[in-house]
Amino acid sequence: MPPARRPRAAGRPLRSAAVLLLALVVLAGATPFPERMVSVVPGPRAAAVYLAADDVFVVDPPTPDKDRYLTAYAEPSPSGASVRRRWQASLPRQGDYLDVRVQQGLVLAMGVSATDGVFHTTAFDAETGQQRWQHPGAPQPIVDGGLLLSDPREDGSGAISRVEPETGRLLWSVPVPEGADNIYHGADGRVDQFLLVQPTGEVQVYDASSGRLLRSVDTLPGDRSAFQRVQVVDDLLLLVPPGGTRLVGYGLPGLERRWTADVSLVSWATRCGDLLCVAPQNGGLQVLDPATGLLHWSDPTDLLADVRGDRLLVAGTGEGYVVRDSATGQARTELGKWVLIPLLGRDDPLVGVRQTADGRVVVAELDLVAGRARVIDVVPGLANSCQASLPILLCQGLDGTTVLWRLQP
């Protein structure tokens, strides 16, 4: 029996939700909100600003002498009036800086060389700003408190290495062959295994703490070499073989082949409730049983935006976002049109913004479980480059300055 397509919801509850949301937005313009804290983050207009932990980090553009600086500011407290500068440190001159994170008691600034495309990480003491070390590679925390650095290179000279966070001392390295992909397995942002997938089809699973090889299998029998799209979701390695018409699931860490599903042109996948949501490259959504690969339901128009528990946030052919039940595909409510803001933490509340007729911006928490968009505040006009970790909202204003709001949810 073919799998059922997800059912369409009755129109009246959804229209009612949309009317209620519109009323909330109208009321937002008339109702005074609790007083919010507003701070301008110092720095040149061309600076890159990052929200991380309880701090704001500013990476200045190069000076005429090509010097660059990283400045740390403490977020204002609920009773504070402005951000407070904590320290400033010199950055290595080479390359462009892409991200700043706080991990393992360190501030990690990640950049990429403009000459050879090699990633590098510079570690600073989170309290003082003193530089601790610099190594090639992009960082990933390990479950035991260590730190991995991934440094794949086109010429095959790259490696995945473990470093001691406090000193930067290199503990071990695993070579990354030319053309190989490396992916991680873990939970809560910490890695317990990493995988190398080679063009020959060989897949290797390593222990992230020791660098020990756990298992290796050949997924392309015979003398073959081809690109395969790969991703890890929970304890599944998902692999798209050459041709792009199938999706194969392997168990981890043993790499036993569990199932093969007819899913074409897979772009990415994620856990959604007890199921596996798969997004094809040409749009739509397919929801599979992660144990068997059997299709539960599908929709050719849904574009998956986020998942919270067993609720999916999708954009389709209608107006704005719809919340669906992951098990059935049933539409639960419509949330309307919002622009989603990048979040600091994966489990931070979803934040959406929308512009009003007078140019102000409505800020709302999108609660998928409750099925509502809760308006938090209405702030002056924003340009772009927003980041959020409620109650903090960090955005670039229309005048080019970076502004931090401590909202009053």
C-alpha positions, -999 to 999 in steps of 0.1 A, spaced: 0 0 0 15 34 -9 21 58 20 -6 83 26 0 119 17 -4 142 47 -40 154 52 -51 190 46 -64 208 76 -98 224 78 -96 261 68 -116 277 96 -91 271 126 -62 282 105 -79 314 93 -89 321 129 -53 318 140 -42 342 113 -69 368 124 -58 364 160 -22 370 150 -31 401 130 -50 414 161 -19 409 182 2 429 158 -23 457 158 -24 458 195 14 457 196 14 491 180 -10 506 206 1 489 238 31 501 257 57 474 264 77 471 296 108 493 294 136 477 274 174 482 277 190 495 245 228 497 240 249 508 210 278 484 206 310 504 199 329 497 167 333 507 131 303 503 108 322 477 88 330 456 119 317 421 123 298 416 155 290 382 172 268 372 201 284 344 222 277 332 257 270 364 278 293 386 257 294 405 224 325 403 203 335 429 177 360 420 150 373 453 135 381 457 98 418 460 90 435 493 97 456 510 70 485 491 85 465 459 83 462 455 120 430 439 133 415 437 168 390 416 187 371 434 214 349 417 241 320 435 256 298 422 285 261 423 278 243 448 300 226 433 331 189 437 336 196 468 356 226 480 335 225 507 309 251 498 283 276 472 272 308 472 291 342 467 274 361 438 290 393 435 269 408 440 235 433 417 217 453 418 185 442 393 158 465 376 133 465 396 101 459 369 75 425 361 61 389 369 68 373 361 102 340 341 100 329 334 135 337 339 172 326 313 198 330 307 235 340 271 242 359 253 269 366 285 288 382 300 256 372 326 230 378 310 197 381 333 166 379 314 133 392 327 101 402 316 66 433 325 47 428 346 16 457 329 -2 452 292 3 417 289 18 430 272 50 410 276 81 427 287 113 416 291 149 430 315 174 423 309 211 421 337 237 416 335 275 379 343 280 386 364 311 416 384 301 418 383 263 454 369 264 462 348 233 467 312 242 474 295 209 468 294 172 463 263 150 450 254 115 415 240 115 380 247 127 371 238 163 346 213 177 343 204 214 345 168 225 323 151 251 352 146 275 361 183 275 387 183 248 388 201 215 390 188 179 404 208 151 393 198 116 418 209 88 409 191 55 429 203 25 425 198 -12 460 184 -16 454 157 10 478 172 36 450 180 61 442 163 94 417 161 123 436 167 155 430 169 192 444 198 212 446 205 248 423 236 253 444 252 280 477 251 262 470 242 226 493 212 228 487 187 200 478 153 214 471 133 183 462 136 146 444 115 120 452 123 83 424 134 61 429 119 26 425 140 -5 389 145 -14 375 130 18 346 145 38 346 146 76 314 147 96 307 145 133 285 124 156 274 136 190 248 154 211 243 188 226 271 203 204 298 179 216 314 152 195 320 115 205 328 102 171 340 116 137 337 100 103 358 102 72 341 94 39 365 90 10 357 92 -28 365 55 -31 335 48 -9 354 38 22 338 51 54 358 52 86 345 58 122 369 71 148 366 77 185 368 115 191 385 112 225 414 89 215 415 91 177 412 53 176 396 37 144 364 19 154 350 6 121 355 8 84 333 -3 55 334 1 17 301 16 4 311 15 -33 321 -21 -40 346 -26 -68 372 -2 -82 350 29 -81 354 65 -71 325 89 -69 311 118 -48 285 108 -22 265 132 -1 266 122 36 251 134 68 248 120 104 214 122 122 214 107 157 228 72 153 223 70 115 248 77 88 228 88 57 245 84 24 233 94 -11 250 70 -36 260 81 -71 230 89 -92 212 107 -64 180 85 -65 183 67 -32 190 73 4 209 46 24 209 44 62 238 29 81 239 23 119 266 40 140 292 32 152 290 -3 136 282 9 100 257 -20 95 235 -12 65 199 -8 78 177 3 48 175 19 14 148 44 5 138 58 -29 143 95 -23 157 116 -51 182 144 -48 184 146 -10 197 180 2 197 175 40 179 156 68 171 161 104 153 144 133 117 154 137 99 139 167 104 101 164 108 104 126 133 115 100 126 146 79 143 146 45 145 178 23 151 172 -14 171 196 -34 141 205 -56 119 214 -26 92 195 -7 94 173 23 95 136 29 91 120 64 106 86 69 108 60 97 144 61 108 144 24 117 131 11 84 133 40 59 96 36 51 78 67 40 52 81 64 40 111 45 52 137 20 44 171 6 58 185 -26 56 221 -16 66 223 21 100 238 29 112 228 63 124 258 84 127 244 119 118 215 142 108 216 178 100 182 193 72 168 172 62 201 156 75 213 122 77 248 110 72 249 73 68 274 45 46 263 16 27 279 -12 4 298 12 10 329 32 37 326 58 46 297 81 25 267 91 30 244 121 26 207 113 25 175 133 55 155 124 38 121 127 8 129 105 16 161 86 -16 176 99 -15 214 100 -20 227 135 -19 264 131 -7 292 108 18 317 123 18 342 94 48 358 77 80 362 97 117 365 91 135 340 113 165 354 133 197 333 137 199 319 172 228 316 195 218 282 209 201 254 189 174 251 216 169 288 221 133 300 216 125 307 179 124 345 171 107 361 142 105 397 130 81 415 107 80 451 96 49 473 103 35 500 80 53 527 99 87 511 95 90 497 130 97 460 136 76 435 156 96 409 175 79 377 184 87 343 200 74 316 177 62 288 200 55 257 178 42 235 207 17 261 218 10 271 182 13 308 186 34 338 178 38 357 211 47 394 204 75 405 227 82 440 216 81 465 187 114 482 181 127 509 157 136 499 122 164 473 116 186 468 86 198 432 89 225 409 105 204 401 135 212 375 162 191 364 191 192 346 224 162 359 243 159 382 260 189 396 240 184 408 204 215 421 185 209 438 151 224 464 128 203 495 127 193 516 97 222 540 104 248 512 102 254 510 140 250 477 159 224 479 186 217 454 215 182 452 230 175 435 263 138 428 257 113 424 284 94 391 275 
